[in-house]
Amino acid sequence: MSKICEITGKKVITGNNVSHSNARTKRRFYPNLQTKKFYIPEEDKYITLKISAAGIRKINKNGIFACMKDAREKGYLKKK
């Protein structure tokens, strides 16, 4: 399973480790992903999502159903 948030679309990005001598080596920045189970009252079922901390805050603010609808429109969440 890939390291992509199913609500916000955040994914791994690349950058550099920079040493004291200013030598640069490649590194990866990972999103803060959590696996959480949510209850959807409109569909009367539970769904398990792999989401970032920012995605959890977005769900708390807007609600799970609205966030899932938005994520499906943007292509982050596949229909299950």
Secondary structure, 3 states (H helix, E strand, C coil): CCCCCCCCCCCCEEEEEECCCCCEEEEEECCCEEEEEEEECCCCEEEEEEEEHHHHHHHHHHCHHHHHHHHHHHCCCCCC
